[in-house]
Amino acid sequence: MKAILLNSGMGSRLKQYTKDAPKTLVELTDGQCILSKAMNILDKYDIEEYIITTGYKKDKLVEYIESKYDNNFTFIHNKYYDSTNYIKSMDYIDCNLDDDVLLMHGDLIFDSQVLDKIIKSESSSVIVDTTLDLPEKDFKAKLVDGYVKHINIDYFGSDAVSLQPLYKLTPNDWLKWKKMIRQYCSNGDDNVYAEEALNKLLADEVKLEAVDIKGYYCREIDTVEDLENYRETFK
C-alpha cells in the first residue's frame, strides 16, 4: 500500500499558527503535531511508500520529516500552491501506482480504529460518520445503499452524511480519478476540490463504499476554532 498525504496548502484560516510552519506541523496538546499524530498510527501498517505533496513552507516540512522518520518518502512539490487547490497537487502525482492507495488530507486527525476500518475495506472506500450532524462548511456525501454517489460541501439532501477526506482506492479507481483530474487541470480548472473530478465518476465508473465510523474521531483541523476544540476535548 502507498499513502498520499496532501500538504500543499497555506492553512491561512489557522492564522498565527501557520505563520512560520505548514498546517500539518501545527502543535497539538500532547507534544505532537498533526503530522506526527497521523504517522504514529500509519506506522503500524505495511505502507511501502509515503507520497507527500508540498507547497507552503516546503523546506520546513521536508526537514521535519527527514529528521524524524526513516520511512520511504517521496515529495511532490506544487509551485502554484498559493493560487490552486489540492487538485493541482494531485495532478503532479504519478498516476501509475501499482498498489492500493491510502489518500488523506494532511490536516486530518483520526483514531486508530478509523484507519483500521478503512484499510480492511476490500474495495475503494471513504470515511463517513452517520452519527454526526451535517457540518456547515465541510464535506458531505450523498449516500445510496452504502455507496457514496456525490461529494460536496454544499449538499444538504435527506440522504446526506458527514464525510471526511480519508480514502482507500484500488489502483484502477485511482487511475480513473487521476485521468479526470488531468482533464480538469488541462482545462484550467485547478482551483476546485478534487472531489469535483471524482463526482464525474461516481455515477457509473467508480464504486466508492462508505465506511461508517459511527462516532470514532476523524476531523480536519482547518480553523483556529477546530484547533481549540481539539485541544479542549483532548487536553
VONUKOL-900788 format. One record per residue (C-alpha): x, y, z; residue in three letters. Coordinates in steps of 0.25 Angstrom, whole numbers, plus 2048, in hexadecimal, padded with zeros to 3 digits. Layout:
BEGIN
XYZALA...
***
This chain:
BEGIN
800800800MET80480E7FDLYS80081A805ALA7FD828800ILE7FD834809LEU7F8841803LEU80184C80AASN802857800SER7F8862805GLY7FB86E80DMET7F286C818GLY7EE87B819SER7E2878821ARG7EB87482DLEU7F088282DLYS7FC883837GLN7FE874838TYR803873829THR80B880829LYS818878829ASP81586A826ALA80B86281DPRO7FE85E823LYS80284F825THR80D85382FLEU80385B838VAL805857846GLU7FA84F84ELEU7F984E85DTHR80184185FASP80F84585AGLY80A84084CGLN80784883FCYS7FC844835ILE80683C82CLEU80D834838SER7FF83183DLYS7FC82A830ALA80982482EMET80881D83CASN7FC815836ILE801814828LEU80E80E82CASP806801832LYS8037FD824TYR80B7F8818ASP80C805810ILE816803805GLU817812801GLU81281F806TYR81082A7FCILE80F838802ILE80B8447FATHR8118517FETHR80F85F7FBGLY80F86A806TYR81B86980FLYS82085D807LYS82E85D80DASP82985D81CLYS820851819LEU82B849812VAL83584C81CGLU82C847827TYR82883A820ILE83783781DGLU83C83982BSER831831832LYS82E825829TYR83581B821ASP829816818ASN829817809ASN825825806PHE82282C7F8THR82083B7F8PHE8178417EDILE8188507ECHIS80D8597E7ASN8138667E4LYS80586C7E1TYR8018697EFTYR7FC8777F2ASP7F38787E6SER7EE86A7E4THR7E685F7EDASN7EC8527F0TYR7E684C7E3ILE7F38527DDLYS7FC84B7E7SER7F583E7E4MET7F78417D5ASP8068407D7TYR8068327DDILE80A8277D5ASP7FD8207D1CYS8038127CEASN80380D7DDLEU8027FE7DDASP7FD7FC7EBASP7F18017F3ASP7F18107F7VAL7EE816804LEU7EB825801LEU7E982F80CMET7E983E80FHIS7F6842817GLY7ED849822ASP7E583D825LEU7E5837834ILE7DF829836PHE7DE81E83FASP7E681183CSER7D980A83BGLN7D581382FVAL7E180F827LEU7E080082BASP7D1801825LYS7D5807818ILE7E27FF816ILE7DA7F2818LYS7D07F680DSER7D17ED801GLU7CC7F87F7SER7CE8077F4SER7C880E800SER7C781B808VAL7C481E817ILE7B782381BVAL7B0825828ASP7A1824829THR7A1828838THR7A5836835LEU79D842832ASP79F847824LEU7AB851824PRO7A885F81EGLU7B5860816LYS7BC853816ASP7B984780CPHE7AC84080CLYS7A9833803ALA79C82F7FCLYS79B820802LEU7938167FAVAL7938077FEASP7A0808805GLY7A780F7FATYR7AB81E7F8VAL7A58247ECLYS7A98327EDHIS7B383B7F6ILE7B18497F8ASN7B2854803ILE7A48597FFASP79C84D7FFTYR79184C80APHE787842804GLY78083880CSER78A82D809ASP79683680CALA7A0831817VAL7AD83781CSER7B9833814LEU7C8834818GLN7D383480DPRO7D9827810LEU7D881D804TYR7DD80F801LYS7DE80E7F2LEU7E18027E9THR7EC8057DEPRO7E18047D3ASN7D880E7DAASP7E48177DETRP7E88177CFLEU7DA81B7CBLYS7D98277D5TRP7E782B7D1LYS7E382C7C2LYS7D78347C5MET7E083D7CEILE7E983F7C2ARG7DD8437B9GLN7D984E7C3TYR7E78537C5CYS7E98537B6SER7DD85C7B4ASN7E28667BFGLY7D88607CAASP7E385F7D4ASP7DD8677DFASN7D185E7E3VAL7D18527ECTYR7D68457E6ALA7C983F7EAGLU7C28467DFGLU7CA83E7D5ALA7C78317DDLEU7B88357DDASN7B88337CELYS7BC8247D0LEU7B38207DCLEU7A681E7D4ALA7AC8137CBASP7BB8117CBGLU7BF8117D9VAL7B880A7E5LYS7BC8117F2LEU7B88097FEGLU7B481180BALA7BC80D817VAL7B3812823ASP7BC81482FILE7B0817838LYS7B6821842GLY7C581E841TYR7CD82B840TYR7D182F832CYS7D183E82FARG7D9849827GLU7E085482FILE7DC85F825ASP7DA86B82ETHR7DE87183CVAL7D186C841GLU7D485E83CASP7E185E843LEU7DC864850GLU7D085A850ASN7DA84E84FTYR7E385485AARG7D7855863GLU7D2847860THR7DF840862PHE7E784986CLYS
***
